[in-house]
């Protein structure tokens, strides 16, 4: 008999409402894990101090006259 991937309980696929999970609770738990992995990308530092709209415009390095 297959086992629930979340709680490792034996699952009767013929009677289970949310196979391969033993129940809706475990299905949501697995879905939550999947979404958590999808949103959290590795090696990507977050910048909270971003979006500084004030200040003089930066000069272009290729704007060389003379
Ligand atoms: Zn389960």
PDB file of the backbone (N, CA, C, O) and the ligand in Angstrom, with CONECT records:
HET     ZN  A 101       1
ATOM      1  N   UNK A   1       0.852  -1.209   0.000  1.00  0.00           N
ATOM      2  CA  UNK A   1       0.000   0.000   0.000  1.00  0.00           C
ATOM      3  C   UNK A   1       0.883   1.254   0.000  1.00  0.00           C
ATOM      4  O   UNK A   1       1.825   1.326   0.789  1.00  0.00           O
ATOM      5  N   UNK A   2       0.612   2.233  -0.851  1.00  0.00           N
ATOM      6  CA  UNK A   2       1.425   3.459  -0.890  1.00  0.00           C
ATOM      7  C   UNK A   2       1.303   4.249   0.406  1.00  0.00           C
ATOM      8  O   UNK A   2       0.361   4.090   1.183  1.00  0.00           O
ATOM      9  N   UNK A   3       2.304   5.112   0.604  1.00  0.00           N
ATOM     10  CA  UNK A   3       2.303   5.899   1.845  1.00  0.00           C
ATOM     11  C   UNK A   3       2.197   7.392   1.531  1.00  0.00           C
ATOM     12  O   UNK A   3       2.649   7.866   0.490  1.00  0.00           O
ATOM     13  N   UNK A   4       1.589   8.105   2.461  1.00  0.00           N
ATOM     14  CA  UNK A   4       1.461   9.546   2.309  1.00  0.00           C
ATOM     15  C   UNK A   4       2.844  10.180   2.365  1.00  0.00           C
ATOM     16  O   UNK A   4       3.592   9.933   3.311  1.00  0.00           O
ATOM     17  N   UNK A   5       3.205  11.003   1.357  1.00  0.00           N
ATOM     18  CA  UNK A   5       4.528  11.623   1.322  1.00  0.00           C
ATOM     19  C   UNK A   5       4.745  12.641   2.433  1.00  0.00           C
ATOM     20  O   UNK A   5       5.878  13.053   2.681  1.00  0.00           O
ATOM     21  N   UNK A   6       3.687  13.046   3.095  1.00  0.00           N
ATOM     22  CA  UNK A   6       3.825  14.066   4.142  1.00  0.00           C
ATOM     23  C   UNK A   6       3.956  13.434   5.517  1.00  0.00           C
ATOM     24  O   UNK A   6       4.914  13.709   6.240  1.00  0.00           O
ATOM     25  N   UNK A   7       2.999  12.587   5.882  1.00  0.00           N
ATOM     26  CA  UNK A   7       3.005  12.024   7.233  1.00  0.00           C
ATOM     27  C   UNK A   7       3.384  10.547   7.239  1.00  0.00           C
ATOM     28  O   UNK A   7       3.457   9.921   8.297  1.00  0.00           O
ATOM     29  N   UNK A   8       3.626   9.997   6.047  1.00  0.00           N
ATOM     30  CA  UNK A   8       4.099   8.622   5.929  1.00  0.00           C
ATOM     31  C   UNK A   8       3.076   7.619   6.433  1.00  0.00           C
ATOM     32  O   UNK A   8       3.436   6.534   6.888  1.00  0.00           O
ATOM     33  N   UNK A   9       1.827   7.972   6.354  1.00  0.00           N
ATOM     34  CA  UNK A   9       0.785   7.029   6.750  1.00  0.00           C
ATOM     35  C   UNK A   9       0.335   6.234   5.527  1.00  0.00           C
ATOM     36  O   UNK A   9       0.386   6.720   4.397  1.00  0.00           O
ATOM     37  N   UNK A  10      -0.099   5.024   5.774  1.00  0.00           N
ATOM     38  CA  UNK A  10      -0.565   4.189   4.673  1.00  0.00           C
ATOM     39  C   UNK A  10      -1.818   4.798   4.042  1.00  0.00           C
ATOM     40  O   UNK A  10      -2.765   5.168   4.735  1.00  0.00           O
ATOM     41  N   UNK A  11      -1.798   4.894   2.712  1.00  0.00           N
ATOM     42  CA  UNK A  11      -2.916   5.524   2.008  1.00  0.00           C
ATOM     43  C   UNK A  11      -3.611   4.510   1.114  1.00  0.00           C
ATOM     44  O   UNK A  11      -2.975   3.840   0.300  1.00  0.00           O
ATOM     45  N   UNK A  12      -4.906   4.407   1.274  1.00  0.00           N
ATOM     46  CA  UNK A  12      -5.689   3.543   0.410  1.00  0.00           C
ATOM     47  C   UNK A  12      -6.171   4.386  -0.772  1.00  0.00           C
ATOM     48  O   UNK A  12      -7.119   5.162  -0.658  1.00  0.00           O
ATOM     49  N   UNK A  13      -5.487   4.211  -1.916  1.00  0.00           N
ATOM     50  CA  UNK A  13      -5.778   5.062  -3.075  1.00  0.00           C
ATOM     51  C   UNK A  13      -7.237   4.947  -3.514  1.00  0.00           C
ATOM     52  O   UNK A  13      -7.794   5.883  -4.088  1.00  0.00           O
ATOM     53  N   UNK A  14      -7.838   3.818  -3.247  1.00  0.00           N
ATOM     54  CA  UNK A  14      -9.237   3.636  -3.654  1.00  0.00           C
ATOM     55  C   UNK A  14     -10.180   4.468  -2.795  1.00  0.00           C
ATOM     56  O   UNK A  14     -11.256   4.865  -3.241  1.00  0.00           O
ATOM     57  N   UNK A  15      -9.762   4.728  -1.552  1.00  0.00           N
ATOM     58  CA  UNK A  15     -10.637   5.450  -0.642  1.00  0.00           C
ATOM     59  C   UNK A  15     -10.155   6.873  -0.377  1.00  0.00           C
ATOM     60  O   UNK A  15     -10.898   7.705   0.142  1.00  0.00           O
ATOM     61  N   UNK A  16      -8.893   7.142  -0.744  1.00  0.00           N
ATOM     62  CA  UNK A  16      -8.336   8.470  -0.442  1.00  0.00           C
ATOM     63  C   UNK A  16      -9.025   9.538  -1.282  1.00  0.00           C
ATOM     64  O   UNK A  16      -9.279   9.345  -2.471  1.00  0.00           O
ATOM     65  N   UNK A  17      -9.322  10.668  -0.644  1.00  0.00           N
ATOM     66  CA  UNK A  17      -9.971  11.762  -1.365  1.00  0.00           C
ATOM     67  C   UNK A  17      -8.954  12.623  -2.097  1.00  0.00           C
ATOM     68  O   UNK A  17      -9.277  13.290  -3.080  1.00  0.00           O
ATOM     69  N   UNK A  18      -7.712  12.599  -1.601  1.00  0.00           N
ATOM     70  CA  UNK A  18      -6.664  13.414  -2.224  1.00  0.00           C
ATOM     71  C   UNK A  18      -5.387  12.602  -2.393  1.00  0.00           C
ATOM     72  O   UNK A  18      -4.364  12.920  -1.786  1.00  0.00           O
ATOM     73  N   UNK A  19      -5.438  11.563  -3.210  1.00  0.00           N
ATOM     74  CA  UNK A  19      -4.231  10.764  -3.417  1.00  0.00           C
ATOM     75  C   UNK A  19      -3.139  11.577  -4.096  1.00  0.00           C
ATOM     76  O   UNK A  19      -3.474  12.463  -4.882  1.00  0.00           O
ATOM     77  N   UNK A  20      -1.861  11.337  -3.846  1.00  0.00           N
ATOM     78  CA  UNK A  20      -1.370  10.249  -2.989  1.00  0.00           C
ATOM     79  C   UNK A  20      -1.345  10.602  -1.513  1.00  0.00           C
ATOM     80  O   UNK A  20      -0.713   9.897  -0.726  1.00  0.00           O
ATOM     81  N   UNK A  21      -2.014  11.673  -1.119  1.00  0.00           N
ATOM     82  CA  UNK A  21      -1.999  12.079   0.285  1.00  0.00           C
ATOM     83  C   UNK A  21      -3.131  11.399   1.039  1.00  0.00           C
ATOM     84  O   UNK A  21      -4.135  10.995   0.452  1.00  0.00           O
ATOM     85  N   UNK A  22      -2.950  11.282   2.349  1.00  0.00           N
ATOM     86  CA  UNK A  22      -3.942  10.591   3.147  1.00  0.00           C
ATOM     87  C   UNK A  22      -5.166  11.467   3.356  1.00  0.00           C
ATOM     88  O   UNK A  22      -6.249  10.959   3.647  1.00  0.00           O
ATOM     89  N   UNK A  23      -5.007  12.777   3.210  1.00  0.00           N
ATOM     90  CA  UNK A  23      -6.135  13.667   3.409  1.00  0.00           C
ATOM     91  C   UNK A  23      -5.828  15.056   2.882  1.00  0.00           C
ATOM     92  O   UNK A  23      -4.727  15.333   2.406  1.00  0.00           O
ATOM     93  N   UNK A  24      -6.836  15.930   2.980  1.00  0.00           N
ATOM     94  CA  UNK A  24      -6.663  17.276   2.434  1.00  0.00           C
ATOM     95  C   UNK A  24      -5.596  18.047   3.203  1.00  0.00           C
ATOM     96  O   UNK A  24      -4.889  18.881   2.639  1.00  0.00           O
ATOM     97  N   UNK A  25      -5.490  17.755   4.506  1.00  0.00           N
ATOM     98  CA  UNK A  25      -4.527  18.481   5.323  1.00  0.00           C
ATOM     99  C   UNK A  25      -3.107  18.258   4.805  1.00  0.00           C
ATOM    100  O   UNK A  25      -2.334  19.203   4.644  1.00  0.00           O
ATOM    101  N   UNK A  26      -2.779  16.980   4.546  1.00  0.00           N
ATOM    102  CA  UNK A  26      -1.443  16.672   4.065  1.00  0.00           C
ATOM    103  C   UNK A  26      -1.237  17.218   2.648  1.00  0.00           C
ATOM    104  O   UNK A  26      -0.124  17.589   2.277  1.00  0.00           O
ATOM    105  N   UNK A  27      -2.285  17.264   1.883  1.00  0.00           N
ATOM    106  CA  UNK A  27      -2.178  17.814   0.530  1.00  0.00           C
ATOM    107  C   UNK A  27      -1.795  19.291   0.604  1.00  0.00           C
ATOM    108  O   UNK A  27      -0.942  19.755  -0.152  1.00  0.00           O
ATOM    109  N   UNK A  28      -2.426  20.020   1.511  1.00  0.00           N
ATOM    110  CA  UNK A  28      -2.123  21.444   1.657  1.00  0.00           C
ATOM    111  C   UNK A  28      -0.713  21.651   2.197  1.00  0.00           C
ATOM    112  O   UNK A  28      -0.024  22.598   1.818  1.00  0.00           O
ATOM    113  N   UNK A  29      -0.296  20.755   3.087  1.00  0.00           N
ATOM    114  CA  UNK A  29       1.055  20.862   3.647  1.00  0.00           C
ATOM    115  C   UNK A  29       2.086  20.726   2.532  1.00  0.00           C
ATOM    116  O   UNK A  29       3.045  21.495   2.458  1.00  0.00           O
ATOM    117  N   UNK A  30       1.876  19.742   1.670  1.00  0.00           N
ATOM    118  CA  UNK A  30       2.809  19.529   0.570  1.00  0.00           C
ATOM    119  C   UNK A  30       2.774  20.699  -0.400  1.00  0.00           C
ATOM    120  O   UNK A  30       3.812  21.120  -0.911  1.00  0.00           O
ATOM    121  N   UNK A  31       1.582  21.223  -0.652  1.00  0.00           N
ATOM    122  CA  UNK A  31       1.450  22.366  -1.555  1.00  0.00           C
ATOM    123  C   UNK A  31       2.193  23.570  -0.982  1.00  0.00           C
ATOM    124  O   UNK A  31       2.861  24.304  -1.709  1.00  0.00           O
ATOM    125  N   UNK A  32       2.066  23.761   0.327  1.00  0.00           N
ATOM    126  CA  UNK A  32       2.759  24.871   0.981  1.00  0.00           C
ATOM    127  C   UNK A  32       4.259  24.749   0.843  1.00  0.00           C
ATOM    128  O   UNK A  32       4.951  25.737   0.595  1.00  0.00           O
ATOM    129  N   UNK A  33       4.760  23.546   1.003  1.00  0.00           N
ATOM    130  CA  UNK A  33       6.206  23.331   0.859  1.00  0.00           C
ATOM    131  C   UNK A  33       6.650  23.664  -0.557  1.00  0.00           C
ATOM    132  O   UNK A  33       7.683  24.301  -0.761  1.00  0.00           O
ATOM    133  N   UNK A  34       5.871  23.235  -1.520  1.00  0.00           N
ATOM    134  CA  UNK A  34       6.230  23.444  -2.917  1.00  0.00           C
ATOM    135  C   UNK A  34       6.264  24.937  -3.230  1.00  0.00           C
ATOM    136  O   UNK A  34       7.188  25.421  -3.883  1.00  0.00           O
ATOM    137  N   UNK A  35       5.252  25.660  -2.760  1.00  0.00           N
ATOM    138  CA  UNK A  35       5.211  27.098  -3.024  1.00  0.00           C
ATOM    139  C   UNK A  35       6.367  27.803  -2.330  1.00  0.00           C
ATOM    140  O   UNK A  35       6.935  28.755  -2.865  1.00  0.00           O
ATOM    141  N   UNK A  36       6.710  27.331  -1.140  1.00  0.00           N
ATOM    142  CA  UNK A  36       7.793  27.950  -0.391  1.00  0.00           C
ATOM    143  C   UNK A  36       9.100  27.824  -1.159  1.00  0.00           C
ATOM    144  O   UNK A  36       9.902  28.758  -1.185  1.00  0.00           O
ATOM    145  N   UNK A  37       9.313  26.678  -1.778  1.00  0.00           N
ATOM    146  CA  UNK A  37      10.534  26.481  -2.556  1.00  0.00           C
ATOM    147  C   UNK A  37      10.519  27.310  -3.828  1.00  0.00           C
ATOM    148  O   UNK A  37      11.554  27.806  -4.272  1.00  0.00           O
ATOM    149  N   UNK A  38       9.344  27.455  -4.407  1.00  0.00           N
ATOM    150  CA  UNK A  38       9.238  28.182  -5.664  1.00  0.00           C
ATOM    151  C   UNK A  38       9.518  29.665  -5.463  1.00  0.00           C
ATOM    152  O   UNK A  38      10.073  30.321  -6.345  1.00  0.00           O
ATOM    153  N   UNK A  39       9.132  30.200  -4.291  1.00  0.00           N
ATOM    154  CA  UNK A  39       9.291  31.633  -4.069  1.00  0.00           C
ATOM    155  C   UNK A  39      10.678  31.993  -3.535  1.00  0.00           C
ATOM    156  O   UNK A  39      11.176  33.094  -3.772  1.00  0.00           O
ATOM    157  N   UNK A  40      11.295  31.055  -2.813  1.00  0.00           N
ATOM    158  CA  UNK A  40      12.587  31.355  -2.217  1.00  0.00           C
ATOM    159  C   UNK A  40      13.708  30.896  -3.137  1.00  0.00           C
ATOM    160  O   UNK A  40      14.029  29.710  -3.204  1.00  0.00           O
ATOM    161  N   UNK A  41      14.296  31.851  -3.843  1.00  0.00           N
ATOM    162  CA  UNK A  41      15.385  31.519  -4.742  1.00  0.00           C
ATOM    163  C   UNK A  41      16.706  31.591  -3.985  1.00  0.00           C
ATOM    164  O   UNK A  41      16.933  32.531  -3.223  1.00  0.00           O
ATOM    165  N   UNK A  42      17.565  30.619  -4.184  1.00  0.00           N
ATOM    166  CA  UNK A  42      18.842  30.597  -3.472  1.00  0.00           C
ATOM    167  C   UNK A  42      19.822  31.621  -4.009  1.00  0.00           C
ATOM    168  O   UNK A  42      19.802  31.965  -5.190  1.00  0.00           O
ATOM    169  N   UNK A  43      20.674  32.098  -3.130  1.00  0.00           N
ATOM    170  CA  UNK A  43      21.725  33.055  -3.475  1.00  0.00           C
ATOM    171  C   UNK A  43      21.153  34.305  -4.144  1.00  0.00           C
ATOM    172  O   UNK A  43      21.580  34.696  -5.230  1.00  0.00           O
ATOM    173  N   UNK A  44      20.199  34.910  -3.486  1.00  0.00           N
ATOM    174  CA  UNK A  44      19.654  36.159  -4.003  1.00  0.00           C
ATOM    175  C   UNK A  44      19.388  37.099  -2.834  1.00  0.00           C
ATOM    176  O   UNK A  44      18.315  37.075  -2.231  1.00  0.00           O
ATOM    177  N   UNK A  45      20.382  37.928  -2.525  1.00  0.00           N
ATOM    178  CA  UNK A  45      20.231  38.834  -1.372  1.00  0.00           C
ATOM    179  C   UNK A  45      19.152  39.875  -1.626  1.00  0.00           C
ATOM    180  O   UNK A  45      19.007  40.403  -2.729  1.00  0.00           O
ATOM    181  N   UNK A  46      18.407  40.146  -0.577  1.00  0.00           N
ATOM    182  CA  UNK A  46      17.334  41.133  -0.716  1.00  0.00           C
ATOM    183  C   UNK A  46      17.804  42.502  -0.275  1.00  0.00           C
ATOM    184  O   UNK A  46      18.485  42.640   0.741  1.00  0.00           O
ATOM    185  N   UNK A  47      17.443  43.501  -1.036  1.00  0.00           N
ATOM    186  CA  UNK A  47      17.792  44.876  -0.699  1.00  0.00           C
ATOM    187  C   UNK A  47      16.543  45.608  -0.237  1.00  0.00           C
ATOM    188  O   UNK A  47      15.654  45.927  -1.027  1.00  0.00           O
ATOM    189  N   UNK A  48      16.501  45.864   1.059  1.00  0.00           N
ATOM    190  CA  UNK A  48      15.354  46.601   1.571  1.00  0.00           C
ATOM    191  C   UNK A  48      15.499  48.097   1.303  1.00  0.00           C
ATOM    192  O   UNK A  48      14.510  48.820   1.178  1.00  0.00           O
ATOM    193  N   UNK A  49      16.758  48.546   1.217  1.00  0.00           N
ATOM    194  CA  UNK A  49      17.017  49.970   1.011  1.00  0.00           C
ATOM    195  C   UNK A  49      17.184  50.243  -0.483  1.00  0.00           C
ATOM    196  O   UNK A  49      18.272  50.558  -0.965  1.00  0.00           O
ATOM    197  N   UNK A  50      16.085  50.114  -1.180  1.00  0.00           N
ATOM    198  CA  UNK A  50      16.169  50.299  -2.627  1.00  0.00           C
ATOM    199  C   UNK A  50      15.091  51.282  -3.077  1.00  0.00           C
ATOM    200  O   UNK A  50      14.025  51.370  -2.468  1.00  0.00           O
ATOM    201  N   UNK A  51      15.379  52.016  -4.146  1.00  0.00           N
ATOM    202  CA  UNK A  51      14.384  52.938  -4.655  1.00  0.00           C
ATOM    203  C   UNK A  51      14.648  54.366  -4.226  1.00  0.00           C
ATOM    204  O   UNK A  51      13.749  55.045  -3.728  1.00  0.00           O
ATOM    205  N   UNK A  52      15.864  54.823  -4.413  1.00  0.00           N
ATOM    206  CA  UNK A  52      16.226  56.193  -4.065  1.00  0.00           C
ATOM    207  C   UNK A  52      15.964  57.097  -5.263  1.00  0.00           C
ATOM    208  O   UNK A  52      16.770  57.146  -6.193  1.00  0.00           O
ATOM    209  N   UNK A  53      14.852  57.804  -5.245  1.00  0.00           N
ATOM    210  CA  UNK A  53      14.465  58.600  -6.407  1.00  0.00           C
ATOM    211  C   UNK A  53      15.076  59.990  -6.398  1.00  0.00           C
ATOM    212  O   UNK A  53      15.127  60.648  -7.438  1.00  0.00           O
ATOM    213  N   UNK A  54      15.544  60.451  -5.238  1.00  0.00           N
ATOM    214  CA  UNK A  54      16.079  61.811  -5.172  1.00  0.00           C
ATOM    215  C   UNK A  54      17.571  61.840  -5.454  1.00  0.00           C
ATOM    216  O   UNK A  54      18.263  60.833  -5.302  1.00  0.00           O
ATOM    217  N   UNK A  55      18.062  63.004  -5.867  1.00  0.00           N
ATOM    218  CA  UNK A  55      19.489  63.112  -6.145  1.00  0.00           C
ATOM    219  C   UNK A  55      19.732  63.466  -7.604  1.00  0.00           C
ATOM    220  O   UNK A  55      18.880  63.239  -8.463  1.00  0.00           O
ATOM    221  N   UNK A  56      20.919  64.029  -7.872  1.00  0.00           N
ATOM    222  CA  UNK A  56      21.259  64.407  -9.253  1.00  0.00           C
ATOM    223  C   UNK A  56      21.460  63.167 -10.121  1.00  0.00           C
ATOM    224  O   UNK A  56      21.880  62.109  -9.653  1.00  0.00           O
ATOM    225  N   UNK A  57      21.141  63.341 -11.409  1.00  0.00           N
ATOM    226  CA  UNK A  57      21.332  62.191 -12.317  1.00  0.00           C
ATOM    227  C   UNK A  57      22.804  61.864 -12.504  1.00  0.00           C
ATOM    228  O   UNK A  57      23.652  62.754 -12.560  1.00  0.00           O
ATOM    229  N   UNK A  58      23.087  60.598 -12.599  1.00  0.00           N
ATOM    230  CA  UNK A  58      24.475  60.174 -12.745  1.00  0.00           C
ATOM    231  C   UNK A  58      24.981  60.497 -14.146  1.00  0.00           C
ATOM    232  O   UNK A  58      24.268  60.340 -15.137  1.00  0.00           O
ATOM    233  N   UNK A  59      26.238  60.955 -14.200  1.00  0.00           N
ATOM    234  CA  UNK A  59      26.820  61.268 -15.508  1.00  0.00           C
ATOM    235  C   UNK A  59      27.192  59.983 -16.236  1.00  0.00           C
ATOM    236  O   UNK A  59      27.631  58.997 -15.645  1.00  0.00           O
ATOM    237  N   UNK A  60      26.999  60.045 -17.511  1.00  0.00           N
ATOM    238  CA  UNK A  60      27.360  58.870 -18.302  1.00  0.00           C
ATOM    239  C   UNK A  60      28.857  58.854 -18.562  1.00  0.00           C
ATOM    240  O   UNK A  60      29.435  59.885 -18.904  1.00  0.00           O
ATOM    241  N   UNK A  61      29.480  57.720 -18.408  1.00  0.00           N
ATOM    242  CA  UNK A  61      30.935  57.606 -18.630  1.00  0.00           C
ATOM    243  C   UNK A  61      31.327  57.819 -20.098  1.00  0.00           C
ATOM    244  O   UNK A  61      32.467  58.169 -20.405  1.00  0.00           O
ATOM    245  N   UNK A  62      30.370  57.602 -20.988  1.00  0.00           N
ATOM    246  CA  UNK A  62      30.727  57.732 -22.418  1.00  0.00           C
ATOM    247  C   UNK A  62      30.465  59.157 -22.922  1.00  0.00           C
ATOM    248  O   UNK A  62      30.676  59.462 -24.096  1.00  0.00           O
ATOM    249  N   UNK A  63      29.988  60.046 -21.987  1.00  0.00           N
ATOM    250  CA  UNK A  63      29.731  61.422 -22.383  1.00  0.00           C
ATOM    251  C   UNK A  63      31.021  62.231 -22.208  1.00  0.00           C
ATOM    252  O   UNK A  63      31.122  63.066 -21.309  1.00  0.00           O
ATOM    253  N   UNK A  64      31.959  61.985 -23.038  1.00  0.00           N
ATOM    254  CA  UNK A  64      33.274  62.591 -22.907  1.00  0.00           C
ATOM    255  C   UNK A  64      33.445  63.656 -23.981  1.00  0.00           C
ATOM    256  O   UNK A  64      33.450  63.367 -25.178  1.00  0.00           O
ATOM    257  N   UNK A  65      33.589  64.925 -23.509  1.00  0.00           N
ATOM    258  CA  UNK A  65      33.763  65.997 -24.483  1.00  0.00           C
ATOM    259  C   UNK A  65      35.156  66.595 -24.339  1.00  0.00           C
ATOM    260  O   UNK A  65      35.641  66.803 -23.227  1.00  0.00           O
ATOM    261  N   UNK A  66      35.766  66.857 -25.426  1.00  0.00           N
ATOM    262  CA  UNK A  66      37.103  67.427 -25.375  1.00  0.00           C
ATOM    263  C   UNK A  66      38.021  66.384 -25.764  1.00  0.00           C
ATOM    264  O   UNK A  66      39.231  66.610 -25.803  1.00  0.00           O
TER     265      UNK A  66
HETATM  266 ZN    ZN A 101      -0.736  12.318   5.446  1.00  0.00          ZN
END
